Amino acid sequence: MKAVLVTQPHHIVIEERPKPEISEPNEALIKVKVGGICGSDVHIYHGTSSVATYPRVIGHEIVGEIIDIGKQVINWSSGDRVIVDPVISCGTCYQCRIGRKNVCRNLKVRSVHVDGGYQEYIVVPQESIYRIPDNVTWEDAILIEPFTVAEQVCSRAEISADDLVFIMGAGPVGLSVLKMAKLRGATCFISDVVEKRLEFAKTQGADEVLNVKNLDVKNEIFRLTEGLGATVVIDSVCNVKSFEQALTYVCSAGRVITLGFSGEPSAIAQFTITAREIDVRGSRLHNNKFPVVIDYFREGKIDVSNWITHRFHFTAIQEALKVIENQEIEKGKVILYF
């Protein structure tokens, strides 16, 4: 079989590998159908991931069809359509014992610490698969995993209908957070530098959109909130300055949620946080969010029509990456077919 391998930063190959086999009784062999390209895959390719190891088969947004199962696998059979959870936790450390398996002390993430799903076949334990509803297409199903990340963000932020949420960045992550926050009844503002993204955000439920090229964002946020400030700020821009800026947009007793993995320090005075009792919380991956998100997709509460703009065969991965890297190309979600 073929697999997409990043051997080192900026070097990616299509490698021929033996087809994997079931070795444990709780495992399932899956034929990969579709993979989504996430920003973390691009970071691994660029060498800017602070956690990835090389060489690595990338890809953690994957859906496929079961073609074989181990002797102890129950409630699954050949032909079942599944999505794979990228989170692998030990189940015994302190973090797992308190129900925070996404930050397990021994955490492994598919495509980051162990090989991911950009390969024609993959073997995973039954604990790592979830059933795709019959009314959800392969393409729509590829967006379930990103929405688990968004649901985790909203959970960490404790978003409710009373909140005024400012989402920094209208890329796929920001847009998915927007839709999940709107499902909770929140009022949502979202910013970006690309007008087309903001126009699309309007169609996805944004109450106000802010082009940071054209206005003073801080003044606008305080105007929209009648001088209060956002009760929740989500930083999906994820750079040194965006984290610093997020703390200027949030109100006293508000929450700032960070998603970035930059190793560079931000210049933030303790007074900025302490004097106003701001909660600064990280949000990583997801923690048991697949069931609720899958239900949203099944019930039609999440509409991802027109989110996917580019489709490639997985062997054209370099062409797909060029599309993502080219800021002149209008794009939404980029996916790979296997």
Secondary structure, DSSP 8 states (H G I E B T S, - for coil): -EEEEEEETTEEEEEE-------STTEEEEEEEEEE--HHHHHHHHT--SS--SSEE---EEEEEEEEE-TT--S--TT-EEEE--EE--SSSHHHHTT-GGG-TT-EEBTTTB--S-BSEEEEEGGGEEE--TTS-HHHHTTHHHHHHHHHHHHHHT--TT-EEEEE--SHHHHHHHHHHHHTT-EEEEEES-HHHHHHHHHTT-SEEEETTTS-HHHHHHHHTTTS-EEEEEE-S-SHHHHHHHHHHEEEEEEEEE-----S-----HHHHHTTT-EEEE--S-SS-HHHHHHHHHTT----TT-EEEEEEGGGHHHHHHHHH-TTS--SEEEEE-
